[in-house]
Amino acid sequence: MNEAVSRTRSAIEVHEVASEWDVVVCGAGVAGLTFALQLRQRLPGVSIAVVDRLERPLPRAAFKVGEATTEAGAWYLTEVIGIGDYLEQRHVRKLGLRMYFQGDTPGHSLDARPEIGVSRFLTPYAYSVDRGRLENDLRGLLEERAIHLIEGGNVADFQLAADDGAWHEIRIESKTGMRRLHARWLVDGSGRRALLRRRMGLTQHNPGYGSVWFRVATEIDVEDWVAPESESWHSRAGNGARRYHATCHLVGPGYWVWLIALPGGYTSIGIVSNGKDHPYTSFNTPDKCMGWIERNEPLLAAALQGHELCDFAKMPNYSYVTRQAFSASRWACIGEAAAFPDPLYGTGFEVIALSNSMTVNFIEKDFRGTPCAREIDAANRFFTQYCLGLTDAIQSSYDYFGHPVIATLKVLWDTLAGWLFNAPLLTHALYDDPEMRLRLRAETGRFYFLSRRLRRLMNEWSRAQTQMVRLEYLDFTRLPFFRAARQAGFRKEMDAATLLAHHRDSLALMERFTLVIFLLALADCRPGLLARVPDDLRLNAWAVGLDPGRWEVDGLLARDNPRHDLDDMLRPLLSMIRAPVLDRFLESEVVGG
């Protein structure tokens, strides 16, 4: 893609645009642009118009939040939209997620803070993107593919079709006056403006959590915060890798601060809080924000000295989902117009991929004359539950941010679950196969209950912990099961039988990991109870807990429990997490059964 503006259909040219379109997309952000490209690939003969208030050139760097992708989000951009080479050339390959947990007192040197991350780039890659550059270039790509782009056109109003045979009407306001477009399908990609969701009162909020963010025109590199003499710390990032290329999170009780490297030497910085430990009103203005950073992350405050904030944006109660994203009346909401889950792991591009792909499928079926009203009803339930579950799983982690070992294990759990269970939804189009989803749920439906049991265990642990189990640095790439899960989740072309086997194997892996977490919890705050754990590890993962009075009732130690070989997980973890009381479980020659 050429970053230069090749042809701009500006507001002055709106009068030249046809009035009737098969599909009108309101909003030319990443969601609307990638949706239009995906739809053009699927249905080359369909007429598409994309309308947006902004005209090019869009501002670089200081533009929009949402610069980091996950592996699944990058898979969508690479494999579906087909811009993998472009991402490699014009944006920044991401060195995973890196977290630095706050010590007892703010201001601890960074090399004294527990750190987790990866020491090399792993496939499939993820990226940090400059949203301004990306959207400029995607707009150019739209025009190359004969998708009509109306820039400088504000959607002043719209009227949904009254019946199946009617057309939606969209009123566009521009410098030259007003024009009406008519569309068989209306797709809302207007981001938080959320034309459809707000008009129809469909928003389901998740209150309490708030965020602010800004950018600076310089590289804020955490490696500059540690003296060169600390060679062992600097060497953790791996050969040729820089922490600057990771999504770095400075983490404290109830909050995290992101630092994301952007192309062109910019850095994106944001504060996210659960609202309990750090009220949103304590950092929701530029002055309050800088004061908050000085109190809680003084190393970052020192690095920001002398650098002007390029912009400042704020978002109270940032998390939400629509109660209906798709309609048999031929409208849909995509991207942030549909949902915004918690941003901790950068799953926004996954929501774009899911909502775009589902909408494209429904439009294709409509134009082929295939009735799909029942499928759309099921899709709405699935999409809403998926987004709510994603946010709930992520935000439960905030309670552990003051406990580095617990938080690390929760991040690892969430990452494994995302690759093993969520990624195949996209890579194998399970969003369009409700029958297959039901078959998978029959095999792995217990994962939900396992997750709830794990959360209860972690809550007990966080209240009782003594920090006898500690970590200085955990390199995820040194965990063979971590690397294997990453590859398994993105395995290509799995047939139905292989998918079922993959999900069964994934559930078994998560069951064993639950038992590893249970042993670490006992080692930290109930070490005397380890004597009751059998050497052959006949344990029930769905019965883990720190109250020994419940063990017999819940069947934790029942003799008919299967034996578990945890050596492949425990051994690499215990090389980085100090818990010597667990060494005896590495010495037994246990065979899984």
DRENKOLZA-833028 format. One record per residue (C-alpha): residue number from 0; x, y, z. Coordinates in nm, 2 decimals, decimal comma. Each point is the difference from the previous one (the first is absolute). Example, Ala and Ser with C-alpha at 12.3 -4.5 7.8 and 13.67 -1.06 7.14 Angstrom:
BEGIN
<0; <1,23; -0,45; 0,78>>
<1; <0,14; 0,34; -0,07>>
END
This chain:
BEGIN
<0; <0,00; 0,00; 0,00>>
<1; <0,11; 0,35; -0,08>>
<2; <-0,02; 0,24; 0,30>>
<3; <-0,04; 0,29; -0,23>>
<4; <-0,35; 0,10; -0,08>>
<5; <-0,07; -0,12; -0,36>>
<6; <-0,36; 0,11; -0,04>>
<7; <-0,22; 0,16; 0,26>>
<8; <-0,38; -0,01; -0,04>>
<9; <-0,04; 0,31; 0,21>>
<10; <-0,31; 0,18; 0,13>>
<11; <0,01; 0,22; -0,31>>
<12; <-0,06; -0,31; -0,22>>
<13; <-0,29; -0,14; 0,20>>
<14; <-0,24; 0,12; -0,26>>
<15; <0,16; -0,23; -0,25>>
<16; <-0,07; -0,31; 0,21>>
<17; <-0,29; -0,23; -0,10>>
<18; <-0,29; 0,00; 0,24>>
<19; <-0,07; -0,38; 0,02>>
<20; <0,25; -0,26; 0,13>>
<21; <-0,01; -0,36; 0,10>>
<22; <0,19; 0,08; 0,31>>
<23; <0,08; 0,33; 0,18>>
<24; <0,25; 0,00; 0,27>>
<25; <-0,01; 0,29; 0,25>>
<26; <0,35; 0,06; 0,13>>
<27; <0,35; -0,05; -0,16>>
<28; <0,19; -0,11; 0,30>>
<29; <0,19; -0,33; 0,00>>
<30; <-0,33; -0,20; 0,05>>
<31; <-0,18; 0,17; -0,29>>
<32; <0,29; -0,01; -0,23>>
<33; <0,10; -0,36; 0,06>>
<34; <-0,37; -0,10; -0,02>>
<35; <-0,04; 0,16; -0,35>>
<36; <0,32; -0,17; -0,12>>
<37; <-0,12; -0,34; 0,13>>
<38; <-0,34; 0,05; -0,16>>
<39; <0,16; 0,09; -0,33>>
<40; <0,20; -0,32; 0,01>>
<41; <-0,30; -0,21; 0,07>>
<42; <-0,25; 0,18; -0,23>>
<43; <0,18; 0,18; -0,28>>
<44; <-0,32; 0,11; -0,17>>
<45; <-0,16; 0,18; 0,30>>
<46; <0,01; 0,38; 0,00>>
<47; <0,15; 0,14; 0,32>>
<48; <0,02; 0,36; 0,13>>
<49; <0,19; 0,09; 0,31>>
<50; <-0,08; 0,34; 0,16>>
<51; <0,22; 0,18; 0,26>>
<52; <0,02; 0,35; 0,15>>
<53; <0,37; 0,02; -0,03>>
<54; <0,20; 0,08; -0,31>>
<55; <0,36; -0,10; -0,08>>
<56; <0,27; 0,04; 0,10>>
<57; <-0,09; -0,15; 0,33>>
<58; <0,24; 0,10; 0,28>>
<59; <0,29; -0,23; 0,07>>
<60; <0,06; -0,16; 0,34>>
<61; <-0,22; 0,24; 0,21>>
<62; <-0,32; -0,13; -0,14>>
<63; <-0,18; -0,30; 0,16>>
<64; <0,04; -0,24; 0,28>>
<65; <0,03; -0,37; -0,08>>
<66; <0,34; -0,03; -0,14>>
<67; <0,10; -0,36; 0,11>>
<68; <-0,14; -0,32; -0,15>>
<69; <-0,01; -0,34; 0,14>>
<70; <0,11; -0,30; -0,21>>
<71; <-0,36; -0,07; -0,10>>
<72; <-0,06; 0,36; -0,09>>
<73; <0,32; 0,00; -0,21>>
<74; <-0,11; -0,33; -0,16>>
<75; <-0,31; 0,18; -0,13>>
<76; <0,19; 0,29; -0,15>>
<77; <0,26; -0,24; -0,15>>
<78; <-0,20; -0,30; -0,12>>
<79; <-0,35; 0,15; -0,07>>
<80; <0,07; 0,36; -0,10>>
<81; <0,34; -0,10; -0,15>>
<82; <0,22; 0,28; 0,13>>
<83; <0,27; -0,21; 0,17>>
<84; <0,29; 0,14; -0,21>>
<85; <-0,13; 0,35; 0,05>>
<86; <0,00; -0,05; 0,38>>
<87; <0,35; -0,12; 0,00>>
<88; <0,12; 0,29; -0,21>>
<89; <-0,20; 0,30; 0,15>>
<90; <-0,07; -0,10; 0,36>>
<91; <0,18; -0,15; 0,30>>
<92; <0,02; -0,37; 0,07>>
<93; <-0,10; -0,05; 0,36>>
<94; <0,22; -0,18; 0,25>>
<95; <-0,30; -0,13; 0,19>>
<96; <-0,14; 0,14; 0,32>>
<97; <0,24; 0,10; 0,28>>
<98; <-0,11; 0,08; 0,36>>
<99; <0,19; 0,16; 0,29>>
<100; <-0,17; -0,04; 0,33>>
<101; <0,02; 0,28; 0,26>>
<102; <0,19; -0,07; 0,32>>
<103; <-0,10; 0,10; 0,35>>
<104; <0,09; 0,36; -0,07>>
<105; <-0,04; 0,19; -0,32>>
<106; <0,33; 0,11; -0,14>>
<107; <0,18; -0,34; 0,02>>
<108; <0,26; -0,03; -0,28>>
<109; <-0,14; -0,19; -0,29>>
<110; <0,25; -0,28; 0,03>>
<111; <-0,13; -0,06; 0,35>>
<112; <-0,35; -0,05; -0,12>>
<113; <-0,13; -0,35; -0,09>>
<114; <-0,01; -0,02; -0,38>>
<115; <-0,17; -0,23; -0,25>>
<116; <0,03; -0,02; -0,37>>
<117; <0,16; -0,18; -0,30>>
<118; <0,36; 0,01; -0,11>>
<119; <-0,06; -0,04; -0,37>>
<120; <-0,26; 0,05; -0,27>>
<121; <-0,23; -0,29; -0,04>>
<122; <-0,22; -0,10; -0,29>>
<123; <-0,27; 0,09; -0,07>>
<124; <0,11; 0,36; 0,04>>
<125; <-0,20; 0,28; 0,16>>
<126; <0,06; 0,37; -0,08>>
<127; <-0,01; 0,35; 0,14>>
<128; <-0,16; 0,23; -0,26>>
<129; <-0,02; 0,37; -0,06>>
<130; <-0,38; 0,03; -0,04>>
<131; <0,03; 0,32; -0,20>>
<132; <0,24; -0,15; -0,25>>
<133; <-0,20; -0,33; -0,02>>
<134; <-0,33; 0,18; -0,07>>
<135; <0,16; 0,23; -0,25>>
<136; <0,14; -0,29; -0,19>>
<137; <-0,32; -0,22; 0,03>>
<138; <-0,20; 0,29; -0,15>>
<139; <0,23; 0,00; -0,30>>
<140; <-0,04; -0,37; -0,03>>
<141; <-0,38; 0,04; -0,01>>
<142; <0,02; 0,22; -0,30>>
<143; <0,24; -0,24; -0,18>>
<144; <-0,27; -0,26; 0,04>>
<145; <-0,29; 0,22; -0,13>>
<146; <-0,16; 0,05; 0,34>>
<147; <-0,15; 0,35; 0,01>>
<148; <0,13; 0,21; 0,29>>
<149; <-0,18; 0,31; 0,09>>
<150; <0,22; 0,22; 0,22>>
<151; <-0,12; 0,31; 0,19>>
<152; <-0,35; -0,14; 0,01>>
<153; <-0,17; 0,00; 0,33>>
<154; <-0,29; -0,24; 0,06>>
<155; <-0,25; 0,25; 0,13>>
<156; <-0,29; -0,24; 0,02>>
<157; <-0,13; -0,33; -0,13>>
<158; <-0,32; -0,19; -0,03>>
<159; <-0,02; -0,37; 0,01>>
<160; <-0,21; -0,19; -0,25>>
<161; <-0,35; -0,06; 0,11>>
<162; <-0,03; -0,34; -0,17>>
<163; <0,20; -0,26; -0,18>>
<164; <-0,05; 0,16; -0,34>>
<165; <0,09; 0,35; 0,10>>
<166; <0,34; 0,17; 0,00>>
<167; <0,18; 0,17; 0,29>>
<168; <0,04; 0,37; -0,04>>
<169; <0,32; 0,18; 0,12>>
<170; <0,02; 0,38; 0,00>>
<171; <0,35; 0,13; -0,07>>
<172; <0,10; 0,36; 0,10>>
<173; <0,30; 0,15; -0,17>>
<174; <0,15; 0,34; -0,09>>
<175; <-0,21; 0,00; -0,32>>
<176; <-0,33; -0,07; 0,18>>
<177; <-0,21; -0,31; 0,06>>
<178; <-0,04; -0,32; -0,20>>
<179; <-0,19; -0,32; 0,06>>
<180; <0,14; -0,35; -0,06>>
<181; <-0,21; -0,31; -0,01>>
<182; <0,13; -0,34; 0,10>>
<183; <-0,12; -0,36; 0,01>>
<184; <0,24; -0,06; 0,29>>
<185; <0,11; 0,27; 0,26>>
<186; <0,32; -0,09; 0,19>>
<187; <0,09; 0,22; 0,30>>
<188; <0,38; 0,03; 0,03>>
<189; <-0,02; 0,34; 0,17>>
<190; <0,20; -0,10; 0,30>>
<191; <-0,11; 0,14; 0,34>>
<192; <-0,24; 0,23; -0,18>>
<193; <-0,20; -0,32; -0,05>>
<194; <-0,28; 0,14; -0,22>>
<195; <-0,22; -0,31; 0,02>>
<196; <0,08; -0,12; 0,35>>
<197; <-0,07; 0,34; 0,15>>
<198; <-0,31; 0,07; -0,21>>
<199; <-0,15; -0,34; 0,10>>
<200; <0,11; 0,00; 0,36>>
<201; <0,19; -0,32; -0,03>>
<202; <0,31; 0,08; 0,22>>
<203; <0,08; -0,23; 0,29>>
<204; <0,26; 0,18; 0,21>>
<205; <0,26; -0,14; 0,24>>
<206; <0,04; 0,29; 0,23>>
<207; <0,29; 0,10; 0,23>>
<208; <0,31; -0,05; -0,22>>
<209; <0,15; 0,31; -0,15>>
<210; <0,29; 0,10; -0,21>>
<211; <0,20; 0,30; -0,14>>
<212; <0,27; 0,00; -0,26>>
<213; <0,24; 0,22; -0,19>>
<214; <0,30; -0,01; -0,23>>
<215; <0,34; 0,16; 0,00>>
<216; <0,23; 0,06; -0,30>>
<217; <0,29; -0,20; 0,13>>
<218; <0,10; -0,35; 0,09>>
<219; <-0,07; -0,08; 0,36>>
<220; <0,22; -0,31; 0,05>>
<221; <-0,02; -0,17; 0,34>>
<222; <0,36; -0,14; -0,06>>
<223; <0,12; 0,36; 0,05>>
<224; <-0,13; -0,01; 0,35>>
<225; <0,25; -0,27; 0,11>>
<226; <0,38; 0,05; 0,02>>
<227; <0,21; -0,17; -0,27>>
<228; <0,19; -0,18; 0,28>>
<229; <-0,31; -0,21; 0,07>>
<230; <0,10; -0,24; -0,28>>
<231; <-0,21; -0,29; 0,11>>
<232; <-0,31; 0,21; -0,01>>
<233; <0,08; 0,14; -0,34>>
<234; <0,07; -0,34; -0,14>>
<235; <-0,35; -0,13; 0,09>>
<236; <-0,15; 0,16; -0,32>>
<237; <0,20; -0,25; -0,22>>
<238; <0,24; 0,03; -0,28>>
<239; <-0,08; 0,31; -0,21>>
<240; <-0,34; 0,06; 0,17>>
<241; <-0,09; 0,32; 0,17>>
<242; <-0,26; 0,04; 0,27>>
<243; <-0,10; 0,31; -0,19>>
<244; <-0,16; -0,23; -0,26>>
<245; <-0,22; -0,17; 0,26>>
<246; <-0,33; 0,13; 0,13>>
<247; <0,13; 0,10; 0,34>>
<248; <-0,23; 0,02; 0,30>>
<249; <0,09; 0,16; 0,33>>
<250; <-0,23; -0,18; 0,25>>
<251; <-0,11; 0,09; 0,35>>
<252; <-0,30; -0,09; 0,22>>
<253; <-0,31; 0,06; -0,21>>
<254; <0,17; 0,18; -0,29>>
<255; <0,24; -0,03; -0,29>>
<256; <0,17; 0,24; -0,23>>
<257; <0,08; -0,08; -0,36>>
<258; <0,30; 0,11; -0,20>>
<259; <-0,02; -0,09; -0,37>>
<260; <0,26; 0,08; -0,26>>
<261; <-0,14; 0,15; -0,32>>
<262; <0,16; 0,04; -0,34>>
<263; <0,18; 0,33; -0,04>>
<264; <0,14; 0,01; 0,36>>
<265; <-0,32; 0,08; 0,18>>
<266; <-0,11; -0,17; 0,32>>
<267; <-0,36; -0,06; 0,11>>
<268; <-0,07; 0,02; 0,37>>
<269; <-0,32; -0,07; 0,19>>
<270; <-0,13; -0,06; 0,35>>
<271; <-0,27; -0,26; 0,07>>
<272; <-0,16; -0,05; 0,35>>
<273; <-0,27; -0,21; 0,15>>
<274; <-0,13; 0,31; 0,17>>
<275; <0,03; -0,14; 0,35>>
<276; <0,37; 0,04; 0,09>>
<277; <0,05; 0,30; -0,23>>
<278; <-0,32; 0,20; -0,08>>
<279; <-0,03; 0,12; -0,35>>
<280; <-0,04; 0,36; 0,12>>
<281; <0,36; -0,02; 0,14>>
<282; <0,15; 0,00; -0,35>>
<283; <-0,26; 0,12; -0,24>>
<284; <0,16; 0,34; -0,10>>
<285; <0,35; 0,06; -0,13>>
<286; <0,12; 0,16; 0,33>>
<287; <-0,16; -0,27; 0,21>>
<288; <0,14; -0,27; -0,23>>
<289; <0,36; 0,13; 0,03>>
<290; <-0,05; 0,03; 0,38>>
<291; <-0,13; -0,36; 0,02>>
<292; <0,30; -0,12; -0,20>>
<293; <0,24; 0,18; 0,23>>
<294; <-0,15; -0,17; 0,30>>
<295; <-0,04; -0,35; -0,14>>
<296; <0,25; -0,04; -0,28>>
<297; <0,28; 0,26; 0,07>>
<298; <0,24; -0,17; -0,24>>
<299; <-0,25; 0,07; -0,28>>
<300; <-0,05; 0,35; 0,12>>
<301; <0,37; 0,07; -0,02>>
<302; <0,01; -0,14; -0,35>>
<303; <-0,28; 0,24; -0,10>>
<304; <0,18; 0,31; 0,12>>
<305; <0,03; 0,25; -0,28>>
<306; <-0,23; -0,18; -0,24>>
<307; <-0,32; 0,16; -0,11>>
<308; <-0,32; -0,21; -0,01>>
<309; <-0,11; -0,03; -0,36>>
<310; <-0,36; -0,06; 0,10>>
<311; <-0,20; -0,10; 0,30>>
<312; <-0,31; -0,22; -0,01>>
<313; <-0,21; -0,15; 0,28>>
<314; <-0,26; -0,26; 0,03>>
<315; <-0,20; -0,07; 0,32>>
<316; <-0,19; -0,33; 0,01>>
<317; <0,18; -0,11; -0,32>>
<318; <-0,13; -0,36; -0,02>>
<319; <-0,33; -0,08; -0,17>>
<320; <-0,17; -0,23; -0,24>>
<321; <-0,31; 0,03; -0,22>>
<322; <-0,30; -0,22; 0,08>>
<323; <-0,05; -0,05; -0,37>>
<324; <0,27; 0,03; -0,26>>
<325; <-0,18; -0,16; -0,31>>
<326; <-0,35; 0,03; -0,13>>
<327; <-0,21; -0,20; -0,25>>
<328; <-0,12; 0,35; -0,10>>
<329; <0,34; 0,04; -0,17>>
<330; <0,21; 0,21; 0,23>>
<331; <0,30; -0,08; 0,22>>
<332; <0,24; 0,16; 0,25>>
<333; <0,38; -0,08; -0,03>>
<334; <0,31; 0,08; 0,20>>
<335; <-0,04; 0,26; 0,28>>
<336; <-0,35; 0,08; -0,12>>
<337; <-0,08; -0,35; 0,12>>
<338; <0,22; -0,06; 0,30>>
<339; <0,31; 0,10; 0,18>>
<340; <0,14; -0,26; 0,24>>
<341; <0,27; 0,07; 0,25>>
<342; <0,32; 0,11; -0,17>>
<343; <0,25; -0,18; 0,22>>
<344; <0,10; -0,25; -0,27>>
<345; <-0,09; 0,21; -0,30>>
<346; <-0,29; -0,21; -0,12>>
<347; <-0,17; 0,28; -0,19>>
<348; <0,12; -0,12; -0,34>>
<349; <-0,15; -0,35; 0,09>>
<350; <-0,34; 0,16; 0,05>>
<351; <0,04; 0,18; -0,34>>
<352; <0,09; -0,33; -0,16>>
<353; <-0,30; -0,18; 0,15>>
<354; <-0,26; 0,26; -0,06>>
<355; <0,12; 0,07; -0,35>>
<356; <0,01; -0,36; -0,10>>
<357; <-0,34; -0,08; 0,14>>
<358; <-0,15; 0,30; -0,18>>
<359; <0,16; -0,09; -0,33>>
<360; <-0,14; -0,35; 0,03>>
<361; <-0,36; 0,13; 0,06>>
<362; <0,03; 0,24; -0,29>>
<363; <0,12; -0,28; -0,23>>
<364; <-0,29; -0,22; 0,10>>
<365; <-0,25; 0,28; -0,05>>
<366; <0,12; 0,07; -0,35>>
<367; <-0,01; -0,37; -0,08>>
<368; <-0,36; -0,01; 0,12>>
<369; <0,07; -0,22; 0,30>>
<370; <-0,23; 0,07; 0,30>>
<371; <0,21; 0,04; 0,32>>
<372; <-0,22; 0,17; 0,26>>
<373; <0,04; -0,29; 0,24>>
<374; <0,38; 0,00; -0,05>>
<375; <0,01; 0,37; 0,07>>
<376; <-0,19; -0,04; 0,33>>
<377; <0,25; -0,27; 0,10>>
<378; <0,29; 0,22; -0,12>>
<379; <-0,11; 0,29; 0,22>>
<380; <-0,01; -0,22; 0,31>>
<381; <0,34; -0,15; -0,09>>
<382; <0,17; 0,34; -0,07>>
<383; <-0,14; 0,17; 0,31>>
<384; <0,10; -0,30; 0,23>>
<385; <0,34; -0,01; -0,16>>
<386; <0,08; 0,37; 0,07>>
<387; <-0,15; -0,01; 0,35>>
<388; <0,20; -0,31; 0,08>>
<389; <0,32; 0,14; -0,14>>
<390; <-0,03; 0,32; 0,21>>
<391; <-0,10; -0,19; 0,31>>
<392; <0,30; -0,23; -0,03>>
<393; <0,24; 0,28; -0,05>>
<394; <-0,13; 0,24; 0,27>>
<395; <0,00; -0,27; 0,26>>
<396; <0,38; 0,03; -0,03>>
<397; <0,01; 0,35; 0,14>>
<398; <-0,05; -0,14; 0,35>>
<399; <0,33; -0,18; -0,02>>
<400; <0,22; 0,28; -0,13>>
<401; <0,14; 0,06; 0,34>>
<402; <0,11; -0,37; 0,01>>
<403; <0,26; -0,06; -0,27>>
<404; <0,00; -0,38; 0,00>>
<405; <-0,38; -0,03; 0,00>>
<406; <-0,03; 0,27; -0,27>>
<407; <0,27; -0,18; -0,21>>
<408; <-0,18; -0,33; 0,01>>
<409; <-0,33; 0,17; -0,08>>
<410; <0,16; 0,17; -0,31>>
<411; <0,14; -0,34; -0,10>>
<412; <-0,34; -0,17; 0,04>>
<413; <-0,18; 0,27; -0,20>>
<414; <0,26; -0,01; -0,28>>
<415; <-0,02; -0,38; -0,03>>
<416; <-0,38; 0,01; 0,00>>
<417; <0,00; 0,27; -0,26>>
<418; <0,22; -0,19; -0,24>>
<419; <-0,15; -0,35; 0,06>>
<420; <-0,37; 0,09; 0,01>>
<421; <-0,06; 0,35; -0,15>>
<422; <0,25; 0,00; -0,29>>
<423; <-0,17; -0,30; -0,18>>
<424; <-0,33; 0,20; 0,00>>
<425; <0,17; 0,23; -0,26>>
<426; <0,25; -0,23; -0,17>>
<427; <-0,26; -0,27; -0,07>>
<428; <-0,31; 0,23; -0,03>>
<429; <-0,18; -0,17; 0,29>>
<430; <-0,20; 0,32; 0,04>>
<431; <-0,19; -0,11; -0,31>>
<432; <-0,04; -0,36; 0,11>>
<433; <-0,24; -0,02; 0,29>>
<434; <-0,03; -0,38; -0,03>>
<435; <0,37; -0,04; 0,04>>
<436; <0,01; 0,24; 0,29>>
<437; <-0,26; -0,22; 0,17>>
<438; <0,21; -0,31; -0,06>>
<439; <0,30; 0,17; 0,14>>
<440; <-0,20; 0,12; 0,30>>
<441; <-0,11; -0,35; 0,07>>
<442; <0,37; -0,10; 0,02>>
<443; <0,14; 0,29; 0,18>>
<444; <-0,30; 0,17; 0,17>>
<445; <0,16; -0,07; 0,34>>
<446; <0,27; 0,25; -0,07>>
<447; <-0,23; 0,28; 0,12>>
<448; <-0,03; -0,18; 0,34>>
<449; <0,37; -0,06; 0,01>>
<450; <0,06; 0,37; -0,05>>
<451; <-0,24; 0,09; 0,28>>
<452; <0,17; -0,24; 0,23>>
<453; <0,34; 0,14; -0,08>>
<454; <-0,13; 0,35; 0,06>>
<455; <-0,13; -0,10; 0,35>>
<456; <0,34; -0,16; 0,07>>
<457; <0,18; 0,32; -0,10>>
<458; <-0,23; 0,21; 0,21>>
<459; <0,08; -0,22; 0,31>>
<460; <0,37; 0,02; -0,08>>
<461; <0,00; 0,38; -0,04>>
<462; <-0,16; 0,04; 0,34>>
<463; <0,23; -0,25; 0,18>>
<464; <0,34; 0,03; -0,18>>
<465; <0,32; 0,03; 0,19>>
<466; <0,22; 0,06; -0,31>>
<467; <0,21; -0,30; 0,09>>
<468; <-0,02; -0,08; -0,37>>
<469; <0,17; 0,27; -0,20>>
<470; <0,13; 0,09; -0,34>>
<471; <0,25; 0,24; -0,15>>
<472; <-0,05; -0,07; -0,37>>
<473; <-0,21; -0,25; -0,18>>
<474; <0,08; -0,05; -0,37>>
<475; <-0,30; -0,16; -0,17>>
<476; <0,21; -0,12; -0,29>>
<477; <0,17; -0,24; 0,25>>
<478; <-0,33; -0,18; 0,05>>
<479; <-0,04; -0,28; -0,25>>
<480; <-0,37; -0,03; 0,06>>
<481; <-0,04; 0,38; -0,07>>
<482; <0,18; -0,03; -0,34>>
<483; <-0,20; -0,32; -0,09>>
<484; <-0,33; 0,17; 0,08>>
<485; <0,08; 0,30; -0,21>>
<486; <0,06; -0,23; -0,30>>
<487; <-0,30; -0,23; 0,07>>
<488; <-0,25; 0,29; 0,02>>
<489; <0,10; 0,13; -0,35>>
<490; <0,03; -0,34; -0,17>>
<491; <-0,14; 0,02; -0,35>>
<492; <-0,27; -0,21; -0,17>>
<493; <-0,12; -0,21; 0,29>>
<494; <-0,30; -0,22; -0,10>>
<495; <-0,28; -0,07; 0,24>>
<496; <0,16; -0,30; 0,16>>
<497; <0,33; 0,19; 0,05>>
<498; <-0,18; 0,30; 0,15>>
<499; <-0,17; -0,22; 0,25>>
<500; <0,32; -0,17; 0,09>>
<501; <0,17; 0,34; 0,03>>
<502; <-0,26; 0,12; 0,24>>
<503; <0,02; -0,31; 0,21>>
<504; <0,38; 0,02; 0,02>>
<505; <-0,03; 0,37; 0,08>>
<506; <-0,24; -0,07; 0,29>>
<507; <0,24; -0,26; 0,13>>
<508; <0,29; 0,25; -0,01>>
<509; <-0,20; 0,26; 0,19>>
<510; <-0,10; -0,26; 0,26>>
<511; <0,36; -0,09; 0,06>>
<512; <0,10; 0,37; 0,02>>
<513; <-0,28; 0,06; 0,26>>
<514; <0,17; -0,27; 0,21>>
<515; <0,34; 0,17; -0,04>>
<516; <-0,16; 0,33; 0,12>>
<517; <-0,16; -0,19; 0,30>>
<518; <0,34; -0,14; 0,10>>
<519; <0,16; 0,35; -0,02>>
<520; <-0,28; 0,14; 0,21>>
<521; <0,05; -0,26; 0,27>>
<522; <0,38; 0,06; -0,01>>
<523; <-0,06; 0,37; 0,06>>
<524; <-0,25; 0,01; 0,28>>
<525; <-0,08; -0,36; 0,11>>
<526; <0,33; -0,19; -0,03>>
<527; <-0,09; -0,24; 0,28>>
<528; <-0,29; -0,13; -0,21>>
<529; <0,23; -0,12; -0,28>>
<530; <0,06; -0,32; 0,21>>
<531; <-0,35; -0,10; -0,08>>
<532; <0,05; 0,02; -0,37>>
<533; <0,08; -0,35; -0,14>>
<534; <0,33; -0,05; -0,18>>
<535; <-0,19; -0,14; -0,30>>
<536; <-0,20; 0,33; -0,02>>
<537; <-0,34; -0,17; -0,01>>
<538; <-0,19; 0,33; 0,02>>
<539; <-0,33; 0,14; -0,13>>
<540; <0,07; 0,34; -0,16>>
<541; <-0,37; 0,09; 0,04>>
<542; <0,03; -0,03; 0,38>>
<543; <0,31; 0,21; 0,07>>
<544; <-0,02; 0,24; 0,29>>
<545; <0,19; 0,11; 0,31>>
<546; <-0,26; -0,12; 0,25>>
<547; <0,10; -0,36; 0,09>>
<548; <-0,34; -0,04; 0,16>>
<549; <-0,14; -0,01; -0,35>>
<550; <0,25; -0,24; -0,16>>
<551; <-0,18; -0,32; 0,09>>
<552; <-0,34; 0,13; -0,07>>
<553; <0,10; 0,14; -0,34>>
<554; <0,20; -0,30; -0,10>>
<555; <0,34; 0,16; -0,02>>
<556; <0,19; -0,30; 0,12>>
<557; <-0,23; -0,28; -0,11>>
<558; <0,20; -0,32; -0,09>>
<559; <-0,19; -0,04; -0,33>>
<560; <0,13; 0,33; -0,12>>
<561; <0,24; -0,03; -0,30>>
<562; <0,37; 0,03; 0,06>>
<563; <0,17; 0,31; -0,14>>
<564; <0,35; 0,05; -0,13>>
<565; <0,07; 0,37; 0,06>>
<566; <0,37; -0,01; -0,05>>
<567; <0,00; 0,17; -0,34>>
<568; <-0,18; 0,30; 0,16>>
<569; <0,15; 0,00; 0,35>>
<570; <0,36; -0,04; -0,09>>
<571; <0,04; 0,30; -0,23>>
<572; <-0,23; 0,22; 0,23>>
<573; <0,20; -0,09; 0,31>>
<574; <0,32; 0,10; -0,18>>
<575; <-0,13; 0,35; 0,01>>
<576; <-0,25; 0,00; 0,30>>
<577; <0,16; -0,07; 0,33>>
<578; <-0,20; -0,27; 0,18>>
<579; <0,25; -0,26; 0,13>>
<580; <-0,27; -0,19; 0,20>>
<581; <-0,13; -0,13; -0,33>>
<582; <0,32; -0,17; -0,11>>
<583; <-0,12; -0,34; 0,11>>
<584; <-0,26; 0,01; -0,27>>
<585; <0,28; 0,02; -0,26>>
<586; <0,17; -0,31; 0,14>>
<587; <-0,28; -0,24; -0,03>>
<588; <-0,03; -0,21; -0,32>>
<589; <-0,36; 0,06; -0,07>>
<590; <-0,17; -0,13; -0,31>>
<591; <-0,33; 0,17; -0,10>>
<592; <-0,30; -0,22; -0,02>>
END
